[in-house]
Amino acid sequence: MGRGQDATQEDKTPPQPVSRLQSYLHGGTSSLLSTLPTIAVFPVYKTVFRQQLHTISIIEAVAQLKKEGALKLYRGVTPPLLMRTLNGALLHGLQDTLLRQLSSSSSAKVVPLSALPAIAGLAAGLVEALVFTPFERVQNMLQNGQNDRSLPTLKTVLVRLSSEELALGYYRALLPIMARNSLGCCFYFGLKGPLRALGEVQGLSPTASSFLSGALPSMVISFSLYPLSVLVATMQAGAGGQEAGTVRACWRKLWTSRQRSLALLYRGGSLVILRSCITWGITTAIYDQQQKRASR
């Protein structure tokens, strides 16, 4: 989920070292500020995760969490909070760095300038997947109630994953995560600039234009790539070889368990899409505002 900057005239100007670091700093702080509400809405996120994992209704998921007790309600909240901040810093900073490199290279003469943000976003998304797949793996294992007895703490989860091969441990479901993140970043950074410019042409304020330029792409991305997120959740929730198998085999098993129904596959998707729109809209608005102030 986890996306911006156009190839403007400023991008063509050789940046100073400090300006290169600003994208990383602003990406991290904007993501952190937009993620603070995560603490309040984490129970909602956990409810959606249980829906993805067990194909149950909201009422059943809430009853499941209520049965586990208040002490376990926030089990698994640490990885997403940490990951979100680091993710924003890496994603925005790396995309900006790659965009500047592409804009000043010979490839800019072959590829349209308007396509460079999307290409840089695609590459940044691949790096993002390589760096943060272990965080997502730990998060999904902690949120799976079936692991509560055998893996009661973060330490036990880390010890268990360290004893596994990377493909079954920390990097379980790497391929679908790479596909989801790279495509998501490509669409986000590719659409962000044109949508923001369109909003300003329509008379919207810069803040509103930035918010919409982050929220609208996120809505499209979250909806179209939601099945990949469900696949990742089911592949990563178990420990060790519980969910072993190729990506294709796991997808067939998931599709069969959902009775080959898109309605069941997308269960819980509306909450994920809404959360993604709000989070990325706020992140984009804060990031653009910080970048604007820094350029003055």
C-alpha positions as CSV (number, residue, x, y, z in Angstrom):
1,M,0.0,0.0,0.0
2,G,2.8,0.7,1.3
3,R,3.8,7.1,-3.4
4,G,5.6,11.5,-5.1
5,Q,7.0,14.1,-7.2
6,D,6.8,15.2,-10.8
7,A,9.6,15.8,-13.2
8,T,9.5,19.6,-12.7
9,Q,12.0,22.2,-13.6
10,E,13.4,21.9,-10.1
11,D,14.2,18.2,-10.8
12,K,16.5,19.2,-13.6
13,T,18.6,21.3,-11.4
14,P,21.5,19.5,-9.8
15,P,20.5,19.2,-6.1
16,Q,22.8,20.0,-3.2
17,P,23.5,17.1,-0.7
18,V,21.1,18.6,1.9
19,S,18.3,18.8,-0.7
20,R,18.8,15.2,-1.5
21,L,18.3,14.2,2.1
22,Q,15.2,16.4,2.5
23,S,13.1,14.0,0.5
24,Y,14.0,11.2,2.9
25,L,13.4,13.3,5.9
26,H,10.1,14.7,4.6
27,G,8.9,11.3,3.5
28,G,9.6,9.9,7.0
29,T,8.0,12.7,9.0
30,S,4.9,12.9,6.7
31,S,4.4,9.1,7.1
32,L,4.9,9.3,10.8
33,L,2.4,12.1,11.3
34,S,-0.2,10.3,9.1
35,T,0.4,7.1,10.9
36,L,-0.2,8.4,14.5
37,P,-4.0,7.7,14.1
38,T,-3.0,4.0,13.4
39,I,-2.8,3.5,17.2
40,A,-6.5,4.5,17.5
41,V,-7.7,2.6,14.5
42,F,-5.5,-0.5,14.8
43,P,-8.4,-2.6,16.1
44,V,-10.1,-1.9,12.8
45,Y,-7.1,-2.9,10.8
46,K,-6.8,-6.1,12.9
47,T,-10.5,-6.8,12.2
48,V,-9.9,-6.6,8.5
49,F,-6.9,-8.8,8.8
50,R,-9.0,-11.5,10.4
51,Q,-11.5,-11.2,7.7
52,Q,-8.8,-11.7,5.1
53,L,-7.4,-14.7,6.9
54,H,-10.6,-16.5,7.9
55,T,-13.2,-15.2,5.4
56,I,-15.5,-14.2,8.2
57,S,-17.9,-11.2,8.7
58,I,-17.1,-8.1,10.6
59,I,-19.3,-9.3,13.5
60,E,-17.5,-12.6,13.7
61,A,-14.1,-10.9,13.5
62,V,-15.0,-8.5,16.3
63,A,-16.3,-11.4,18.4
64,Q,-13.1,-13.2,17.8
65,L,-11.0,-10.2,19.0
66,K,-13.3,-9.7,22.0
67,K,-12.9,-13.3,23.1
68,E,-9.1,-12.9,23.0
69,G,-9.3,-10.0,25.4
70,A,-8.2,-6.3,25.5
71,L,-4.5,-7.2,26.4
72,K,-4.1,-8.9,23.0
73,L,-6.0,-6.3,21.0
74,Y,-2.8,-4.3,20.2
75,R,-0.6,-7.3,19.6
76,G,1.2,-6.6,16.3
77,V,0.9,-2.8,16.4
78,T,4.7,-2.2,16.7
79,P,5.9,-3.4,13.3
80,P,3.4,-1.3,11.2
81,L,4.2,1.9,13.2
82,L,8.0,1.4,12.7
83,M,7.6,0.2,9.2
84,R,5.4,3.1,8.1
85,T,7.9,5.7,9.2
86,L,10.9,4.0,7.7
87,N,8.9,3.1,4.6
88,G,7.9,6.7,3.9
89,A,11.5,7.9,4.3
90,L,12.8,5.2,1.9
91,L,10.0,5.4,-0.6
92,H,9.9,9.2,-1.1
93,G,13.6,9.7,-0.8
94,L,14.6,6.9,-3.1
95,Q,12.0,7.8,-5.7
96,D,13.2,11.4,-5.7
97,T,16.8,10.3,-6.0
98,L,16.0,7.9,-8.9
99,L,13.9,10.5,-10.6
100,R,16.7,13.1,-10.5
101,Q,19.1,10.5,-11.9
102,L,16.8,9.5,-14.7
103,S,16.0,13.2,-15.5
104,S,19.7,14.0,-16.0
105,S,20.6,10.8,-17.8
106,S,20.4,10.0,-21.5
107,S,17.3,7.9,-20.9
108,A,15.4,11.2,-20.5
109,K,15.8,11.7,-24.3
110,V,14.2,8.4,-25.0
111,V,11.5,8.1,-22.3
112,P,8.9,10.9,-22.0
113,L,9.5,13.1,-18.9
114,S,6.0,12.5,-17.8
115,A,6.7,8.8,-17.5
116,L,9.9,9.2,-15.4
117,P,8.1,9.5,-12.0
118,A,6.3,6.2,-12.6
119,I,9.5,4.4,-13.6
120,A,11.3,5.8,-10.6
121,G,8.3,4.7,-8.5
122,L,8.4,1.2,-9.9
123,A,12.1,0.8,-9.0
124,A,11.5,2.3,-5.5
125,G,8.7,-0.2,-5.0
126,L,11.0,-3.1,-5.7
127,V,13.5,-1.9,-3.2
128,E,10.7,-1.2,-0.7
129,A,9.6,-4.8,-0.9
130,L,13.1,-6.2,-0.4
131,V,13.6,-4.0,2.7
132,F,10.2,-4.3,4.4
133,T,9.0,-7.8,3.7
134,P,10.4,-9.1,7.0
135,F,8.5,-6.4,8.9
136,E,5.2,-7.4,7.2
137,R,6.0,-11.1,7.9
138,V,6.4,-10.4,11.6
139,Q,3.3,-8.2,11.7
140,N,1.1,-10.8,10.1
141,M,2.3,-13.6,12.4
142,L,1.6,-11.4,15.5
143,Q,-1.9,-10.6,14.3
144,N,-2.8,-14.3,13.7
145,G,-4.6,-15.4,16.8
146,Q,-3.6,-19.0,16.1
147,N,0.0,-18.1,17.0
148,D,-0.8,-16.7,20.4
149,R,0.1,-19.9,22.3
150,S,3.1,-21.1,20.4
151,L,4.5,-17.6,19.7
152,P,3.2,-15.3,22.5
153,T,5.8,-12.5,22.1
154,L,7.6,-10.6,19.5
155,K,10.9,-12.2,20.6
156,T,9.5,-15.7,20.1
157,V,8.3,-14.8,16.6
158,L,11.8,-13.4,15.7
159,V,13.5,-16.5,17.1
160,R,11.2,-18.8,15.1
161,L,11.7,-16.8,11.8
162,S,15.5,-16.8,12.4
163,S,15.5,-20.6,12.5
164,E,13.7,-20.9,9.1
165,E,15.1,-20.5,5.6
166,L,14.7,-17.0,4.3
167,A,12.1,-18.1,1.7
168,L,9.9,-19.6,4.4
169,G,10.9,-17.2,7.2
170,Y,11.4,-13.5,6.9
171,Y,10.9,-13.4,3.1
172,R,7.8,-15.6,2.8
173,A,5.6,-14.2,0.0
174,L,8.3,-11.9,-1.4
175,L,7.2,-12.3,-5.0
176,P,3.6,-11.1,-4.6
177,I,4.8,-8.3,-2.3
178,M,7.3,-7.2,-5.0
179,A,4.5,-7.2,-7.6
180,R,2.0,-5.4,-5.3
181,N,4.5,-2.7,-4.1
182,S,6.2,-2.0,-7.4
183,L,2.9,-1.7,-9.3
184,G,1.4,0.4,-6.5
185,C,4.3,2.8,-6.4
186,C,4.4,3.1,-10.1
187,F,0.7,4.1,-10.3
188,Y,1.0,6.4,-7.3
189,F,4.0,8.4,-8.4
190,G,2.8,8.4,-12.0
191,L,-0.7,9.7,-11.3
192,K,0.2,12.0,-8.4
193,G,1.6,14.9,-10.4
194,P,-1.1,15.1,-13.1
195,L,-3.9,14.8,-10.5
196,R,-2.4,17.5,-8.4
197,A,-2.1,19.8,-11.4
198,L,-5.7,19.0,-12.5
199,G,-7.0,19.9,-9.0
200,E,-5.2,23.3,-9.0
201,V,-6.6,24.0,-12.5
202,Q,-10.1,23.3,-11.1
203,G,-9.5,25.9,-8.4
204,L,-8.7,23.7,-5.5
205,S,-6.2,24.8,-2.8
206,P,-2.7,23.3,-3.0
207,T,-3.4,21.3,0.2
208,A,-6.7,19.9,-1.2
209,S,-5.1,19.1,-4.5
210,S,-2.2,17.3,-2.8
211,F,-4.6,15.3,-0.6
212,L,-6.7,14.2,-3.6
213,S,-3.6,13.4,-5.7
214,G,-2.6,10.9,-2.9
215,A,-6.1,9.6,-2.0
216,L,-7.4,8.9,-5.5
217,P,-4.5,6.8,-6.8
218,S,-4.5,5.0,-3.4
219,M,-8.1,4.1,-3.9
220,V,-7.4,2.6,-7.4
221,I,-4.3,0.8,-6.2
222,S,-5.9,-0.6,-3.1
223,F,-8.9,-1.9,-5.0
224,S,-7.1,-3.4,-7.9
225,L,-4.2,-5.0,-5.8
226,Y,-6.4,-6.1,-2.8
227,P,-6.3,-9.8,-3.9
228,L,-2.5,-9.7,-3.7
229,S,-2.7,-8.3,-0.2
230,V,-5.1,-11.1,0.8
231,L,-2.7,-13.6,-0.7
232,V,0.3,-12.1,1.2
233,A,-1.7,-12.2,4.5
234,T,-2.6,-15.9,4.1
235,M,0.9,-16.9,3.1
236,Q,2.6,-15.0,5.9
237,A,0.2,-15.6,8.8
238,G,1.4,-19.1,9.6
239,A,4.7,-20.2,11.1
240,G,7.3,-22.1,9.2
241,G,5.9,-24.6,6.7
242,Q,2.2,-24.1,7.7
243,E,1.5,-22.2,4.5
244,A,4.3,-23.7,2.4
245,G,4.0,-24.0,-1.4
246,T,4.5,-22.0,-4.5
247,V,2.7,-18.7,-5.0
248,R,0.6,-20.3,-7.7
249,A,-0.4,-23.2,-5.4
250,C,-1.2,-20.8,-2.5
251,W,-3.3,-18.7,-4.9
252,R,-5.3,-21.8,-6.0
253,K,-5.8,-22.8,-2.4
254,L,-6.9,-19.2,-1.5
255,W,-9.3,-19.0,-4.5
256,T,-10.8,-22.4,-3.6
257,S,-11.2,-21.4,0.0
258,R,-13.1,-18.3,-1.1
259,Q,-15.4,-20.5,-3.1
260,R,-14.2,-18.8,-6.3
261,S,-16.2,-15.8,-5.3
262,L,-14.9,-12.2,-5.7
263,A,-17.3,-11.0,-3.0
264,L,-15.6,-13.4,-0.5
265,L,-12.1,-12.5,-1.8
266,Y,-12.8,-8.8,-1.3
267,R,-14.3,-9.2,2.2
268,G,-12.9,-6.5,4.4
269,G,-11.7,-4.6,1.3
270,S,-13.9,-1.5,1.8
271,L,-12.3,-0.6,5.1
272,V,-8.8,-1.2,3.7
273,I,-9.5,1.1,0.7
274,L,-11.0,3.8,2.9
275,R,-8.0,3.7,5.3
276,S,-5.6,3.8,2.5
277,C,-7.2,6.8,0.8
278,I,-7.2,8.8,4.1
279,T,-3.6,7.8,5.1
280,W,-2.0,8.4,1.7
281,G,-4.0,11.6,1.2
282,I,-2.7,13.0,4.5
283,T,0.8,11.7,3.8
284,T,0.9,13.3,0.3
285,A,-0.5,16.7,1.6
286,I,2.1,16.9,4.4
287,Y,5.0,15.8,2.2
288,D,4.1,18.3,-0.6
289,Q,3.8,21.1,2.0
290,Q,7.2,20.3,3.5
291,Q,8.8,20.1,0.0
292,K,7.2,23.5,-0.9
293,R,8.6,25.2,2.3
294,A,12.0,23.7,1.8
295,S,12.2,25.0,-1.8
296,R,11.5,28.6,-0.7
